């Protein structure tokens, strides 16, 4: 006799079989690279798995590490805040697209001062980060902050110890502001910081150093800075306004950018909008032009789903969503991932 028990067991077995077959068809993919988008990529991956059953594993190892791994063909996609140049994309047969935007902020630990209480312009900030200004009550800082009771406190520069797209963005901005910074420190994923500066791994490492060292100053992406309730320096932008970093200021900086260039990587630094945050950047995904069909489809499916369903999640984490017209351009460019 066919009992209810047997029916239940049969239904359960069928359901388990279906779950197994869907799981077996799922395109599990791996990525590695920039720590800047780590929070949003992991949030997207969690939501994507719930929606589709497909798994995405992303490791935040720094932009330099991500580019090395994608070139070595050990991951399915890479993350980099430092865009790969056109010639290198062509030589390595890679496709590059932006995924979200953000800002690199200047954060500080000066007792008694809140976000925006200390103002810096680009050249003065560059002199601090190259080690030429060593005290918070230095006359150059005092001139920008009349009436402020700046402490006789040593400045400790906190920087990335790993190859980093955040460093690339920050150092390129500083090099634009100051020839001495460009000469002494340089611009790139890794640069020559002053000998008394303190290194930290990833954006979280820099943030932790700033939080624990009185007098510290560092550069951290806006999402990590917001998550850790850090204290921001107000930075003078190209229009002459002192801006405390926020998502609207990042969006305003990117408003006039032309993403139609090869690699979709326009220069977003020091834009002229009156409310523009000066150190604005996009973060990029790198994938192979040709590869394993299942993995390639998995990469395209994940980022297509995320760009259309994950924008609110990105904004909640402190990132700025790509404009709708740029999302359409990204989807068109991803057709080259085959």
C-alpha positions in Angstrom: 0.0 0.0 0.0 1.3 3.4 -1.0 1.3 5.4 2.4 1.6 9.1 3.1 5.1 8.4 4.5 6.2 6.9 1.2 4.7 9.9 -0.7 6.5 12.4 1.6 9.8 10.5 1.3 9.4 10.4 -2.5 8.6 14.1 -2.6 11.6 14.9 -0.4 13.9 12.8 -2.6 12.7 14.5 -5.7 13.2 17.9 -4.1 16.7 17.0 -3.1 17.5 15.7 -6.5 16.2 18.9 -8.1 18.3 21.0 -5.6 21.4 18.9 -6.5 20.8 19.3 -10.2 20.4 23.1 -9.9 23.5 23.3 -7.7 25.5 21.2 -10.2 24.5 23.6 -13.0 25.4 26.7 -10.9 28.4 28.6 -12.1 30.5 29.1 -8.9 33.1 31.8 -9.6 36.1 33.3 -7.7 37.5 36.7 -7.7 40.3 38.6 -5.9 41.8 42.1 -5.8 40.9 45.5 -4.4 39.8 45.9 -0.8 37.9 49.0 -1.7 34.9 47.1 -3.1 35.2 44.1 -0.8 32.2 45.0 1.3 29.9 45.6 -1.7 31.1 42.5 -3.7 30.5 40.2 -0.7 27.1 41.8 0.0 26.2 41.3 -3.7 27.5 37.7 -3.6 25.3 36.9 -0.6 22.2 38.3 -2.2 23.0 36.8 -5.6 23.4 33.3 -4.1 20.0 33.7 -2.4 18.4 34.7 -5.7 20.1 32.2 -8.1 21.9 29.6 -6.0 25.2 30.5 -7.7 28.2 31.2 -5.4 30.7 34.0 -5.8 33.9 34.1 -3.6 35.8 37.3 -3.6 39.1 37.8 -1.6 40.3 41.4 -0.8 44.0 41.1 -1.4 44.7 44.5 -2.9 44.5 45.8 -6.5 48.1 44.7 -7.4 47.4 41.2 -6.2 44.1 41.0 -8.2 45.7 42.1 -11.4 48.6 39.5 -10.9 46.0 36.7 -10.3 43.9 37.5 -13.4 47.0 37.6 -15.6 48.1 34.3 -14.1 44.6 32.9 -14.8 44.1 31.8 -11.2 40.8 33.6 -10.7 37.7 34.2 -12.8 37.6 37.9 -12.3 39.7 40.6 -10.6 39.0 43.8 -8.8 41.2 46.9 -9.2 40.8 50.6 -8.2 43.8 51.4 -10.4 42.5 51.0 -14.0 44.7 48.9 -16.3 46.0 50.8 -19.2 44.6 50.2 -22.8 47.8 48.6 -24.1 48.0 46.3 -21.2 44.3 45.3 -21.5 45.0 44.5 -25.2 48.2 42.6 -24.5 46.6 40.5 -21.7 43.3 40.1 -23.6 41.2 41.5 -20.7 37.9 43.3 -20.5 37.6 46.1 -17.9 34.4 47.7 -16.7 33.6 50.0 -13.7 31.2 48.6 -11.1 30.7 51.2 -8.4 32.1 54.6 -7.5 33.5 56.0 -4.3 35.9 58.4 -2.8 39.2 58.2 -1.0 38.9 60.2 2.1 41.5 61.9 4.4 40.9 60.7 8.0 42.5 62.0 11.2 42.7 61.3 14.9 43.1 64.8 16.5 41.5 64.9 20.0 38.8 67.5 20.3 38.2 67.9 16.5 35.2 66.6 14.6 34.7 65.9 10.9 35.2 69.1 8.9 36.8 71.0 11.9 40.2 70.9 10.2 40.5 72.2 6.6 43.3 71.4 4.2 44.1 72.3 0.7 45.8 69.9 -1.7 49.4 71.3 -1.5 49.2 71.4 2.4 47.9 67.8 2.5 50.6 66.7 0.1 53.3 68.3 2.4 51.8 66.4 5.4 51.8 63.0 3.5 55.4 63.5 2.2 56.6 64.2 5.7 57.4 68.0 5.2 54.8 69.0 7.8 55.1 67.1 11.1 53.0 68.9 13.7 49.3 69.7 13.7 50.0 73.3 14.8 52.3 73.9 11.8 51.8 77.5 10.4 50.7 76.1 7.1 47.8 74.3 8.7 47.1 77.2 11.0 46.7 79.6 8.0 43.9 77.5 6.6 42.2 77.2 10.0 42.2 80.7 11.6 40.9 80.7 15.2 41.3 76.9 15.6 43.3 75.8 18.7 45.5 73.3 16.9 47.5 71.1 19.2 51.3 70.8 19.4 50.9 67.1 18.4 53.1 65.0 16.2 51.5 63.9 12.9 51.8 60.2 12.1 51.1 59.3 8.5 49.2 56.0 8.0 49.4 54.4 4.6 48.8 51.1 2.8 51.6 48.5 3.1 50.3 46.4 0.2 50.0 47.3 -3.5 46.8 49.2 -3.6 44.4 51.0 -6.0 43.4 53.2 -3.1 47.1 54.3 -2.9 47.1 54.7 -6.7 44.1 57.1 -6.6 45.3 59.0 -3.6 49.0 59.4 -4.7 47.9 60.5 -8.2 45.7 63.2 -6.7 48.5 64.4 -4.4 51.0 64.3 -7.3 48.7 66.6 -9.3 48.7 69.0 -6.3 52.4 69.1 -5.5 55.5 68.6 -7.6 57.6 67.9 -4.4 55.1 65.1 -3.5 55.5 63.7 -7.1 59.3 63.9 -6.8 59.7 62.5 -3.2 56.8 60.0 -2.9 55.6 59.3 -6.5 52.3 58.1 -7.8 51.2 54.5 -8.2 50.0 51.3 -6.4 53.1 51.5 -4.2 55.1 54.6 -3.5 58.0 55.9 -1.3 56.3 57.0 1.9 58.3 58.8 4.6 60.4 56.5 6.8 58.5 57.4 10.0 55.1 56.6 8.4 53.1 53.5 9.5 51.8 50.9 7.1 48.6 48.9 7.3 47.3 46.1 5.2 44.1 47.0 3.2 41.9 49.9 3.9 40.9 48.3 7.3 44.6 48.3 8.3 45.0 52.0 7.6 41.8 52.8 9.4 42.8 50.8 12.5 46.2 52.7 12.7 44.5 56.1 12.5 42.0 55.1 15.2 44.6 53.9 17.6 47.4 56.6 17.1 46.7 60.1 18.4 47.8 62.6 15.8 47.5 60.1 13.0 46.3 61.0 9.5 45.6 58.5 6.7 43.7 57.8 3.5 40.8 55.4 3.5 37.9 54.7 1.1 34.6 56.4 2.0 32.8 53.1 2.7 35.4 51.9 5.3 35.6 55.4 6.8 31.8 55.6 7.2 31.6 52.1 8.6 34.2 53.0 11.3 32.7 56.4 12.1 36.0 58.1 11.3 36.8 61.8 11.5 37.2 63.5 8.1 39.4 66.4 7.0 37.6 69.0 4.9 39.5 69.2 1.6 39.5 72.2 -0.7 38.2 71.3 -4.2 39.0 72.8 -7.6 36.1 75.2 -7.3 37.6 76.6 -4.0 35.1 75.0 -1.6 36.0 72.9 1.4 34.2 69.6 1.2 33.6 66.9 3.8 33.4 63.7 1.8 29.9 62.2 1.2 28.1 60.2 -1.4 26.5 63.2 -3.1 29.9 64.9 -3.5 31.3 61.7 -5.2 28.3 61.6 -7.5 28.7 65.3 -8.4 32.4 64.7 -9.2 31.5 61.9 -11.6 28.5 63.7 -13.2 30.4 64.9 -16.2 32.7 62.0 -16.8 33.0 60.3 -20.1 33.0 56.6 -19.6 33.2 55.9 -23.4 37.0 55.7 -23.3 38.7 52.3 -23.8 38.6 50.4 -20.5 35.8 52.8 -19.3 38.2 54.6 -16.9 37.9 58.4 -17.1 39.9 60.5 -14.8 37.6 61.5 -11.9 40.2 63.4 -9.8 39.8 67.1 -9.0 36.7 67.7 -11.0 35.3 71.3 -11.3 31.8 70.8 -10.0 31.3 73.2 -7.0 30.4 70.2 -4.7 32.8 67.7 -6.2 34.8 65.6 -3.7 38.4 66.0 -5.2 39.5 62.3 -4.7 36.8 60.5 -6.5 37.3 57.1 -8.2 35.5 54.2 -9.7 36.5 50.6 -9.0 36.9 48.1 -11.8 36.2 44.5 -12.7 38.7 42.7 -15.0 37.7 39.5 -16.8 39.1 37.5 -19.7 38.0 38.2 -23.3 37.8 34.4 -23.8 37.7 31.5 -21.3 35.7 28.7 -19.9 32.1 29.2 -21.1 30.5 28.4 -17.8 32.8 30.6 -15.8 32.6 33.5 -18.2 28.8 33.3 -18.2 29.0 33.2 -14.4 31.0 36.4 -14.3 28.7 38.3 -16.7 25.6 37.0 -14.9 26.8 38.0 -11.5 27.8 41.6 -12.4 24.7 42.0 -14.6 22.5 40.9 -11.7 24.4 43.1 -9.2 24.3 46.3 -11.3 20.6 45.9 -11.8 19.6 44.6 -8.3 22.4 45.7 -6.0 22.6 49.5 -6.3 20.6 50.1 -3.1 22.9 47.7 -1.2 26.0 49.6 -2.5 24.6 52.9 -1.4 23.8 51.6 2.1 27.5 50.6 2.4 28.7 54.1 1.4 29.4 53.6 -2.3 27.9 55.5 -5.2 25.9 53.7 -7.9 26.9 54.0 -11.5 24.5 56.3 -13.5 21.9 54.2 -15.5 23.4 55.2 -18.8 26.8 53.9 -17.6 25.2 50.6 -16.4 23.9 50.2 -20.0 27.5 50.8 -21.3 28.9 48.3 -18.9 26.4 45.6 -20.0 27.3 46.3 -23.7 31.1 46.1 -22.9 30.6 42.8 -21.0 29.4 41.2 -24.3 33.1 41.0 -25.1 33.5 38.5 -22.3 33.1 35.2 -24.2 
